[in-house]
Structure formats: structure tokens, C-alpha cells
Amino acid sequence: MSTVALSELRRVVIKIGSSLLIGEDGGVDNEWLASLSDDVAELRKNGTQTMVVSSGAVAIGSRVLGIDRRTARLEKLQAAAAAGQARLAHAYQEMLAARGIDAAQVLLTPDDTEVRRRFLNIRGTLEQLLHHGVVPVINENDTVSTDELRYGDNDRLAARVAQTVLSDGLILLSDVDGLYSANPEQTPDATHIPVVDEFTDGIFAMASDTVSDIGRGGMTTKLLAAQIAARAGCTTYIAAGTVKRPIKSLADGGRHTVFPAHTSPAVARKQWLAGVLDVRGQLRIDGGAARALRDGGSLLPVGITAVEGDFGRGDAVALVDNNGHELGRGLAAYASDEAQAIKGCRSAAIESRLGYRSRDVMVHRDDMVLFDEESAVL
């Protein structure tokens, strides 16, 4: 198989499973984490923004508290998550700092990526961290999550993060080097599948849900994550993480399974926006703003002439010119009452109008789709 041009990726999310990160003593495998940190440093050197979604907090905390996580009740597991997360974050911080890289801890619950208002908040936070050259180290907030409200596994969490920040690459490091026609531990002659172009019933039938004593996800969860990522325009790689320098091994042509995205993250997002039916209001804009949008700009408050409807932050709104023609739609960065207060003003004056300042734009270009005369995505 040809080498993977990871250097061509602009933004990558790397998912680390507990079974890779946790050593035989139940603590962090510092030697393996050091090698991964070398990979992160290499990616950044090549200009690739990098995020890490890491499991391991509950496993580490269980050792600290002296409990068996397989039989412990929820409150004990949540306590273990709290104890383990501190040690996990410290391990990443130390390893990355030794390579001149700052790290940030980000703990998420499903509402942070599934609810539009909170989605905008977390995306803004991650974008700012990446802008300042900081590597976000992300985990589910197991301290407060319950079985009824959780991602369920960090494969899905990693895919949602990739979707949120318009990542073009998702790397799922596993204890196997990709998808096989059957579980290779049970079927020695199982065939490795190097490329999956379509998510069929047959593909999912190949997956095995074997779960280790440490980790929670199986191959099915990885396929579901790859499917989420593909719909968001993000290519997914399932590769072996059991080796030292796993990202370098992948880039050098190590065996893996790739799930190519057939569109870009930006186009996928705009296609989704174009199909949003629940439009809560509309923003009328002047000619200058309309031209700026056509040229690829965001919608600034100064270009808004009227605000109609009752909408909240993150709701979809129609963008309408002064002739009543719908130019497109997007996600509002401010609620309708706030939009009324800042319409027509320059971004620098937002704080004086509202008493606080959030974003400089009313609708960011990444949260916007424009229509041509046939209502196609531009």
C-alpha cells in the first residue's frame, strides 16, 4: 500500500485508547506516551494542527482508589475518573512540554457537540487553542457523565470533535492494524481490508465488539466513528497503536485501513446547512454585506439592516437581501434580541451595545451556506 500523506492534512484528531496508554502496572506507559509525543511534535513541525482524544482516566483512577472498575458502581467510577484525569492530564502536559509544546485539558459531555449553542462554544475554544499553538487533550467528562447521557466510547467522541472543528483527518489508534474480514484473533486466515469506500451492512458484519479489561470500544465503534467523520468530510485511518511512534509508522506505510472522505469538511458542512429546515428567523443585509458574503467573508453586524423572528444563539437563520431574496443561511452567533441591539454597528462597538463582547461576527463564514439562482451550494 502506498504511504499515507499525513503531511497534506491541515488538521488531525488522534484518538488514544486506554489499552495503548496504560502500562502493566495500571499507570501511564510513559515510554509509549513519549513516542506519541514525538509524533505530535513531528506533525506540528510539518504544519498540521493536532488534537488528542485520550482515554485512560478511569483506568488510572481505579488503580489510585484501589477499586475494580469492572464491578464498581457508578459513583466509584466517577470518583476514579476525577482522580485519574488529573494524572492523565499531567502526563500529557509533561511529555509535550519536554518537546516545547503547550497542552490544554478539555472535558466534554455530549451536549457540548450535539446542542448547537454549546457546539459553538466548544468549537470556539478549540479553535483558539489551535490558533495559539496549544494541543487540546480531550476526554469525556466521566466525572459527571452517566450511562444515559454519554458518548459511550471515545471513538465517537473523537469523530464528533473532528466534525466540530472541520478536521480533515481522524486517526484511531487501536490494538489492531485495521479492519479484517473476521476477528483475526479467532480467524487466523482473516483478510485485511485496506480501504473502505462505502459503509455497507457487509462492512459492519466484519466488525467484532471484543472489549478489553481496560478499554470500552471495539471495531464496531470505530466503524461508526469513521462513518460520522466521512459524512463531515474527514478521512479516517484505523492503525496499530501498539508500536512506538505509531503516527510515523502509519505515515511510512504501516498496515492500516483508510476510510476516504469524498468531500471536504467545509463542503460537507455547507451541504448540511443547506438542508436545515428549522430556520428560526432572518437577517436582512445591505448591498455591501451581500458582496462581502459572495467574496467569502463573514456577516458582520454593521451589514445587518433588520432582524426578524425569535431565535437563539446557534439557531439557523436565513440571510436575505433588501429585495427579499434569500441569499443563504447560517448559524447565528447572537440571539435575536442581541442581534437587534448590535445591527448596523461595527464590531468594535458590540461591547458598548451589549455590555459584553462575544464574537466579532453575526454569522461566521464556516457556519454559512450561500445559494445561487438554482439554490445550489456555492
ABEGO torsion letter per residue (X at the ends): XBBBBAAABABBBBBBBAAAABBAAGBBBAAAAAAAAAAAAAAAAAGBBBBBBBBGAAAAAAAAAGBBAAABBAAAAAAAAAAAAAAAAAAAAAAAAAAGBBBBBBBBBAAAAABAAAAAAAAAAAAAAAAAGBBBBBBBBAAABBAABBAGBAAAAAAAAAAAAGBABBBBBBABAEBBABBAAABAABBBBABBABBBAAAAAABBABBBAABABBAAAAAAAAAAAAAAGBBBBBBBAABBGAAAAAAAGBBBBBBBBABBAAAAAAAAAAABABBABBBBBBAAAAAAAAAGBBBBAAABABBBEBBBBGBBBBBBBAAGBBAEBBBBABBAAAAAAABGBBAAAAAAAAGBBBBABABBAAABBBBBAAGBBX
